[in-house]
Amino acid sequence: MKLALIGYGYAGRALARLLRHKREEFPFLVTGIHTLRHGTAVAPEGLPDDPPFGPPFGPRAASVEEFLDAARADIAVELTTLNPATGEPAISHIRAAFARRMHVATANKGPIAHAYAELRDEAARAGVGFRFESAVMDGAPVFNLWHHNLPGVQVLGFTGVLNSTSKVVVEALERGGSFEDGLKAARAMGITEGDGAFDVEGWDSAAKTAALANVLMDARTTPQQVSTRGIVKLTPERVAEIARRGKTVRLISRARRTGGRVSLRVRAEVLDRCDILAATPGTSNLILFHTDLMGTFGTVSIEPTVEQTAYGVFSDLVNLTRRSG
Ligand SMILES: NC(=O)c1ccc[n+]([C@@H]2O[C@H](COP(=O)([O-])OP(=O)(O)OC[C@H]3O[C@@H](n4cnc5c(N)ncnc54)[C@H](OP(=O)(O)O)[C@@H]3O)[C@@H](O)[C@H]2O)c1
């Protein structure tokens, strides 16, 4: 299967490393890479590892459409920067791939949070697959778990600890540091989107909550429609007082189906330290699904890195070659 990579930053380069590592067993061929500032590299017979941008593999494509036409791939891999407000231009990139009868795999939660139902239907009309495992909780099975393993089970709601930066900030406050110390630590770990404001104001969690609800509960919502409050009002004094009571704070995403409605919210919640939602360390993520036939069960990812993001995309690529969806 031939791959066209749109975006080649941390996630794209980690995916390229993984593809190299697994090449014998899974012989994917990268025929094109397109970026915003670095340029374009295309070779329909397959690019070398770490190709230079520009000659002999350039010039820069004038548009994603032009790039996809030149790369002649089977799967477009969308790994561009998240735009939390609209999901663009990733949504347009995905549509351009569908219009060329290409499957799509993405780690970008923007399109799933803003336009999942439309994109799912467009993929079905084009007869191609659309996969996005790494959009929430990196490669830990969330979407593919539901896709493959739980026939007939209805999601009634979910509860998640989905944002790492806010947890790192709370842990810094608990150690007696400042809010800015926590943000600095999160930035040094490379886990923030942008300057970290997006994370601590709750918007990263809102985007993940909307994406999950769109896919698992057919909510047809957007991040702006999630009732969201972040952790920005937390002070060291307040956290110390909570800690004296044996409790801690986590930014929690909650979804619940009530009647015909899906209600979604993100809040900083005070939890017992032994609460399962408080128990995971550092950058770990956790989600619990509340269901009709399977009760409550969940997925945990302990301290994931960009290598797990790459694995989620890789698992999508393998699933697309098997065309199970
Ligand atoms: N990193 C992670 O651990 C992680 C985890 C889960 C999900 N994700 C998601 O994966 C995606 C990529 O993340 P990342 O960390 O790899 O980001 P990144 O390092 O900032 O890389 C983004 C890439 O997208 C390219 N790009 C941006 N706008 C573009 C456009 N309009 N057309 C073509 N290329 C464009 C950039 O080009 P230039 O190189 O020329 O600037 C760059 O190569 C994001 O949506 C992110 O939310 C990442």
The ligand as an SDF file (V2000), in Angstrom:
LIG
                    3D

 48 52  0  0  0  0  0  0  0  0999 V2000
    2.6800   14.7270   18.9020 N   0  0  0  0  0  0  0  0  0  0  0  0
    1.8360   13.9350   19.5550 C   0  0  0  0  0  0  0  0  0  0  0  0
    2.2250   13.2590   20.5250 O   0  0  0  0  0  0  0  0  0  0  0  0
    0.3960   13.8030   19.1230 C   0  0  0  0  0  0  0  0  0  0  0  0
   -0.4690   12.9600   19.8610 C   0  0  0  0  0  0  0  0  0  0  0  0
   -1.7890   12.7780   19.4160 C   0  0  0  0  0  0  0  0  0  0  0  0
   -2.2320   13.4790   18.3140 C   0  0  0  0  0  0  0  0  0  0  0  0
   -1.3820   14.3310   17.6480 N   0  0  0  0  0  0  0  0  0  0  0  0
   -1.9100   15.0850   16.5090 C   0  0  0  0  0  0  0  0  0  0  0  0
   -1.1330   14.7970   15.3390 O   0  0  0  0  0  0  0  0  0  0  0  0
   -1.0590   15.9620   14.5250 C   0  0  0  0  0  0  0  0  0  0  0  0
    0.4130   16.2840   14.2510 C   0  0  0  0  0  0  0  0  0  0  0  0
    1.0580   16.5390   15.4820 O   0  0  0  0  0  0  0  0  0  0  0  0
    2.6230   16.8500   15.5530 P   0  0  0  0  0  0  0  0  0  0  0  0
    2.9870   16.7960   16.9770 O   0  0  0  0  0  0  0  0  0  0  0  0
    3.3470   16.0100   14.5660 O   0  0  0  0  0  0  0  0  0  0  0  0
    2.6200   18.3780   15.0360 O   0  0  0  0  0  0  0  0  0  0  0  0
    3.8600   19.2110   14.4820 P   0  0  0  0  0  0  0  0  0  0  0  0
    5.1430   18.6240   14.9700 O   0  0  0  0  0  0  0  0  0  0  0  0
    3.5670   20.6330   14.7340 O   0  0  0  0  0  0  0  0  0  0  0  0
    3.8190   18.9630   12.8880 O   0  0  0  0  0  0  0  0  0  0  0  0
    2.7770   19.4330   12.0810 C   0  0  0  0  0  0  0  0  0  0  0  0
    3.1290   19.1700   10.6320 C   0  0  0  0  0  0  0  0  0  0  0  0
    2.0320   19.6150    9.8190 O   0  0  0  0  0  0  0  0  0  0  0  0
    2.5310   20.4270    8.7650 C   0  0  0  0  0  0  0  0  0  0  0  0
    1.4640   21.3610    8.3720 N   0  0  0  0  0  0  0  0  0  0  0  0
    0.8370   22.2930    9.1420 C   0  0  0  0  0  0  0  0  0  0  0  0
   -0.1330   22.9060    8.4170 N   0  0  0  0  0  0  0  0  0  0  0  0
   -0.0960   22.3520    7.1720 C   0  0  0  0  0  0  0  0  0  0  0  0
   -0.8060   22.5750    5.9650 C   0  0  0  0  0  0  0  0  0  0  0  0
   -1.7700   23.5020    5.8960 N   0  0  0  0  0  0  0  0  0  0  0  0
   -0.4890   21.8420    4.8620 N   0  0  0  0  0  0  0  0  0  0  0  0
    0.4960   20.9020    4.9080 C   0  0  0  0  0  0  0  0  0  0  0  0
    1.2110   20.6360    6.0290 N   0  0  0  0  0  0  0  0  0  0  0  0
    0.9200   21.3660    7.1490 C   0  0  0  0  0  0  0  0  0  0  0  0
    3.7690   21.1180    9.3400 C   0  0  0  0  0  0  0  0  0  0  0  0
    4.5760   21.5790    8.2770 O   0  0  0  0  0  0  0  0  0  0  0  0
    6.0460   22.2150    8.5390 P   0  0  0  0  0  0  0  0  0  0  0  0
    6.9230   21.0720    8.9520 O   0  0  0  0  0  0  0  0  0  0  0  0
    6.4690   22.7480    7.2240 O   0  0  0  0  0  0  0  0  0  0  0  0
    5.8410   23.2420    9.6110 O   0  0  0  0  0  0  0  0  0  0  0  0
    4.3720   19.9540   10.1290 C   0  0  0  0  0  0  0  0  0  0  0  0
    5.1320   19.1160    9.2710 O   0  0  0  0  0  0  0  0  0  0  0  0
   -1.7950   17.0930   15.2840 C   0  0  0  0  0  0  0  0  0  0  0  0
   -3.1000   17.2120   14.7760 O   0  0  0  0  0  0  0  0  0  0  0  0
   -1.7990   16.5870   16.7160 C   0  0  0  0  0  0  0  0  0  0  0  0
   -2.8840   17.1140   17.4540 O   0  0  0  0  0  0  0  0  0  0  0  0
   -0.0900   14.5010   18.0120 C   0  0  0  0  0  0  0  0  0  0  0  0
  1  2  1  0
  2  3  2  0
  2  4  1  0
  4  5  1  0
  4 48  2  0
  5  6  2  0
  6  7  1  0
  7  8  2  0
  8  9  1  0
  8 48  1  0
  9 10  1  0
  9 46  1  0
 10 11  1  0
 11 12  1  0
 11 44  1  0
 12 13  1  0
 13 14  1  0
 14 15  2  0
 14 16  1  0
 14 17  1  0
 17 18  1  0
 18 19  2  0
 18 20  1  0
 18 21  1  0
 21 22  1  0
 22 23  1  0
 23 24  1  0
 23 42  1  0
 24 25  1  0
 25 26  1  0
 25 36  1  0
 26 27  1  0
 26 35  1  0
 27 28  2  0
 28 29  1  0
 29 30  1  0
 29 35  2  0
 30 31  1  0
 30 32  2  0
 32 33  1  0
 33 34  2  0
 34 35  1  0
 36 37  1  0
 36 42  1  0
 37 38  1  0
 38 39  2  0
 38 40  1  0
 38 41  1  0
 42 43  1  0
 44 45  1  0
 44 46  1  0
 46 47  1  0
M  CHG  2   8   1  16  -1
M  END
$$$$
